[in-house]
Amino acid sequence: MMPGAFFDLDAGVYLARDAARGPWSPDHCHAGPVAGAIARSVEDAAGAPRRLVRLTIDLMRPVPMAGFQVAVEMTRAGKRLATAQAVVQGLDGKTAATASAMLITPAPPVDLPGLISDAPHPDAASEGRFLTDARLHDRPFLGDFVQVRFPPGETDAPGPTRLWMRTPALVAGEDPSPFQRLCPIADCGNAIGRNGEVDRFTFLNTDLTIVCHRASRSDWLLSDARAHWHTDGIGLAEARISDEHGPVATALQSLIVSRVGN
């Protein structure tokens, strides 16, 4: 379902729409749109021309669909480098997540050597569906509101996977910034690159780190994701995110992995 939005914004409160719901509970947000809300709040506090380049979020407890606020404190405001701390609180005042951010003021363009990479294009990919059965409830959730395309040879089967994703706007009536737009797909690496299906395993992420080295120039983004699961129930999901011009970001998620019913 496209277009649409993840949130309505009312007097500083992010009110979740169905698209923001996560797969584990009908009452809790997917952390990807929440990461976008944090990025939006940090960018608003920092101001132009600073550009958000790194966001690390610790997920302390589920973020409620009923609504939440993001408080931001700028902890450094240098000429080139700025840092910030953010706190996400539900309407009950309980802290659901904390975050740290780094912003860099871009310099005037200069001729620099760079990595040349072949970038696939979404037009060469096949339409697909994003794991629409990968939920533990019967309510609409994020996977129902995104557009997905699979590059040639890729499927939605478990294992390392590449897929293109296009998501709704973050906030109704607003165009998301490049960093805000990549947040939902950045938090999907644990699902895209999962090693088993959700009816047999859970793989909740306890954090999310996004490092963005180039502003994307497309609303279609490619995730190249894989997950490392270990017998002690600890794991890592890593995803390289690109647009049709090449890589833009890397996302990492620490995971708690378990068998369903254990």
C-alpha positions as CSV (number, residue, x, y, z in Angstrom):
1,M,0.0,0.0,0.0
2,M,1.5,3.3,-1.1
3,P,1.6,6.2,-0.6
4,G,0.7,7.1,3.0
5,A,2.8,7.8,6.1
6,F,4.1,6.1,9.3
7,F,3.1,8.8,11.7
8,D,0.8,11.8,12.3
9,L,2.5,14.5,14.3
10,D,0.3,16.3,16.9
11,A,2.0,18.9,19.2
12,G,5.3,17.1,19.2
13,V,3.7,13.6,19.7
14,Y,4.3,10.9,17.1
15,L,1.0,9.0,16.6
16,A,1.6,5.8,14.8
17,R,-0.5,4.6,11.8
18,D,-0.8,1.0,10.9
19,A,2.3,1.2,8.7
20,A,4.5,1.8,11.8
21,R,3.4,-1.4,13.5
22,G,6.1,-4.1,14.1
23,P,5.8,-7.8,13.6
24,W,6.0,-9.0,17.2
25,S,3.0,-7.2,18.8
26,P,0.0,-5.3,17.5
27,D,0.6,-2.6,20.2
28,H,4.3,-1.9,19.4
29,C,6.0,0.1,16.7
30,H,8.6,-1.3,14.3
31,A,11.9,0.3,15.2
32,G,12.6,1.5,11.7
33,P,10.0,4.2,11.6
34,V,10.9,5.1,15.2
35,A,14.5,5.5,14.1
36,G,13.2,7.9,11.4
37,A,11.3,9.9,14.0
38,I,14.5,10.2,16.1
39,A,16.5,11.2,13.0
40,R,13.9,13.9,12.2
41,S,14.0,15.3,15.7
42,V,17.8,15.3,15.7
43,E,18.0,17.0,12.3
44,D,15.4,19.6,13.4
45,A,17.4,20.4,16.6
46,A,20.8,20.5,14.8
47,G,19.6,22.7,11.9
48,A,21.1,23.1,8.4
49,P,23.6,22.7,6.9
50,R,24.7,20.0,9.4
51,R,24.1,16.5,8.0
52,L,23.3,13.4,10.1
53,V,25.9,10.8,9.5
54,R,25.6,8.3,12.4
55,L,22.7,7.3,14.6
56,T,22.9,4.7,17.3
57,I,19.7,3.7,19.1
58,D,19.4,1.5,22.2
59,L,16.0,-0.1,22.3
60,M,15.1,-0.3,26.0
61,R,11.5,-1.5,25.7
62,P,8.9,-1.6,23.0
63,V,7.8,1.8,21.6
64,P,4.0,2.1,21.9
65,M,1.7,2.6,18.9
66,A,-0.4,4.9,21.1
67,G,2.2,7.7,20.8
68,F,5.6,8.9,21.8
69,Q,7.8,12.0,22.0
70,V,11.5,12.5,21.2
71,A,13.6,14.9,23.3
72,V,16.9,16.0,21.9
73,E,19.9,17.6,23.5
74,M,22.8,19.0,21.4
75,T,26.0,17.9,23.3
76,R,28.5,19.5,20.9
77,A,28.0,22.2,18.2
78,G,31.4,22.7,16.5
79,K,32.1,24.3,13.2
80,R,32.3,20.9,11.4
81,L,31.3,18.4,14.0
82,A,28.2,18.2,16.2
83,T,26.8,15.5,18.5
84,A,23.4,15.0,20.1
85,Q,21.6,12.7,22.6
86,A,17.9,11.7,22.2
87,V,15.4,10.1,24.5
88,V,12.1,8.4,23.3
89,Q,9.3,8.4,25.8
90,G,5.9,6.9,25.6
91,L,2.8,8.9,26.7
92,D,3.2,7.2,30.1
93,G,6.6,8.9,30.6
94,K,8.6,5.7,30.4
95,T,11.8,5.7,28.4
96,A,11.5,3.3,25.5
97,A,14.8,4.1,23.7
98,T,17.9,6.3,23.9
99,A,20.1,7.4,21.0
100,S,23.3,9.2,20.2
101,A,24.0,11.0,16.9
102,M,26.8,12.5,15.0
103,L,26.5,15.3,12.4
104,I,29.1,16.8,10.1
105,T,28.8,20.0,8.2
106,P,29.6,19.3,4.5
107,A,32.6,21.0,2.9
108,P,32.6,22.6,-0.5
109,P,33.0,19.9,-3.2
110,V,36.5,18.9,-4.2
111,D,37.9,16.3,-6.6
112,L,38.6,13.2,-4.5
113,P,39.3,9.6,-5.4
114,G,36.5,7.3,-4.5
115,L,35.3,3.7,-4.7
116,I,33.7,2.8,-8.0
117,S,30.9,0.2,-7.7
118,D,28.4,-1.2,-10.0
119,A,25.0,-0.1,-8.9
120,P,21.9,-2.3,-9.8
121,H,18.8,-0.5,-10.7
122,P,15.3,-1.1,-9.3
123,D,13.8,-1.1,-12.9
124,A,15.7,-4.4,-13.5
125,A,14.1,-6.0,-10.5
126,S,10.9,-8.0,-10.1
127,E,7.9,-7.0,-8.0
128,G,7.6,-8.9,-4.8
129,R,6.1,-8.9,-1.3
130,F,7.9,-8.2,2.0
131,L,7.5,-11.3,4.2
132,T,3.8,-10.5,4.6
133,D,3.4,-13.5,6.9
134,A,6.3,-12.6,9.1
135,R,4.3,-11.4,12.1
136,L,3.0,-12.8,15.3
137,H,-0.4,-11.1,15.1
138,D,-3.2,-10.5,12.6
139,R,-3.0,-6.7,12.3
140,P,-1.6,-4.6,9.4
141,F,2.1,-3.9,9.9
142,L,5.1,-2.3,8.1
143,G,5.5,-5.1,5.6
144,D,2.0,-4.5,4.3
145,F,2.8,-0.8,3.4
146,V,6.1,-1.1,1.6
147,Q,6.9,-1.8,-2.1
148,V,9.5,-4.5,-2.7
149,R,11.4,-5.6,-5.7
150,F,13.9,-8.5,-6.0
151,P,17.0,-8.3,-8.2
152,P,17.5,-11.2,-10.6
153,G,18.1,-14.4,-8.8
154,E,16.9,-13.2,-5.4
155,T,13.9,-14.5,-3.4
156,D,12.4,-14.0,0.0
157,A,13.8,-17.3,1.3
158,P,16.0,-17.3,4.4
159,G,19.7,-16.4,4.1
160,P,21.7,-13.5,2.7
161,T,19.3,-11.5,0.5
162,R,19.2,-8.3,-1.5
163,L,16.0,-6.5,-2.1
164,W,14.8,-3.1,-3.1
165,M,12.3,-1.3,-0.8
166,R,10.3,1.9,-1.1
167,T,8.5,3.1,2.0
168,P,5.8,5.6,2.9
169,A,6.6,9.1,4.1
170,L,7.7,9.3,7.7
171,V,5.2,12.0,8.8
172,A,2.0,12.8,7.0
173,G,2.3,15.9,4.8
174,E,6.2,16.0,4.9
175,D,8.9,14.9,2.5
176,P,11.4,12.8,4.5
177,S,15.1,13.7,4.5
178,P,17.5,11.2,2.9
179,F,18.5,9.9,6.3
180,Q,14.9,9.6,7.5
181,R,14.0,7.7,4.4
182,L,16.7,5.0,4.9
183,C,15.8,4.3,8.5
184,P,12.9,1.9,7.9
185,I,14.9,-0.3,5.6
186,A,18.0,-0.1,7.9
187,D,16.0,-1.8,10.6
188,C,14.8,-4.6,8.4
189,G,18.2,-6.3,8.0
190,N,17.4,-8.9,10.6
191,A,14.3,-9.9,8.7
192,I,15.7,-9.6,5.1
193,G,18.8,-11.6,6.0
194,R,17.2,-14.0,8.5
195,N,18.4,-17.6,8.7
196,G,15.0,-19.1,9.5
197,E,11.3,-18.3,9.4
198,V,9.4,-16.3,12.0
199,D,7.1,-19.2,12.8
200,R,10.2,-21.1,14.1
201,F,12.5,-18.3,15.4
202,T,12.4,-14.9,16.8
203,F,15.3,-12.5,16.1
204,L,14.6,-9.2,18.0
205,N,17.1,-6.5,17.6
206,T,18.2,-4.6,20.8
207,D,19.8,-1.7,19.0
208,L,20.3,-0.1,15.6
209,T,23.3,1.7,14.3
210,I,23.2,3.5,10.9
211,V,26.3,5.1,9.4
212,C,25.4,7.2,6.3
213,H,28.3,8.4,4.2
214,R,26.3,9.8,1.3
215,A,22.8,11.3,1.0
216,S,20.6,9.0,-1.1
217,R,19.1,10.4,-4.3
218,S,16.2,8.0,-4.7
219,D,13.2,6.8,-2.8
220,W,14.1,3.2,-3.8
221,L,16.8,1.7,-1.6
222,L,18.6,-1.6,-1.8
223,S,19.4,-3.7,1.3
224,D,22.1,-6.3,1.0
225,A,21.6,-8.1,4.3
226,R,22.9,-11.1,6.2
227,A,22.5,-12.3,9.7
228,H,24.9,-14.1,12.0
229,W,23.1,-16.4,14.6
230,H,25.0,-18.3,17.3
231,T,24.1,-21.1,19.6
232,D,24.1,-18.8,22.7
233,G,21.2,-16.8,21.3
234,I,23.3,-13.8,20.4
235,G,23.4,-12.5,16.8
236,L,24.2,-9.7,14.5
237,A,22.5,-8.4,11.4
238,E,24.4,-6.3,8.9
239,A,23.1,-4.6,5.8
240,R,24.7,-2.4,3.2
241,I,22.2,0.1,1.8
242,S,22.5,1.5,-1.7
243,D,20.6,3.6,-4.2
244,E,21.0,3.2,-8.0
245,H,24.1,5.4,-7.8
246,G,25.9,3.1,-5.3
247,P,26.3,2.6,-1.5
248,V,25.0,5.2,0.9
249,A,25.0,3.5,4.4
250,T,25.7,0.5,6.6
251,A,23.3,-0.7,9.3
252,L,24.1,-3.0,12.2
253,Q,21.7,-4.7,14.7
254,S,22.5,-6.7,17.8
255,L,20.1,-9.6,18.0
256,I,18.5,-11.9,20.6
257,V,17.7,-15.1,18.8
258,S,15.5,-17.9,20.1
259,R,13.3,-20.7,19.0
260,V,9.6,-20.0,19.1
261,G,8.2,-21.6,22.3
262,N,11.5,-21.6,24.2
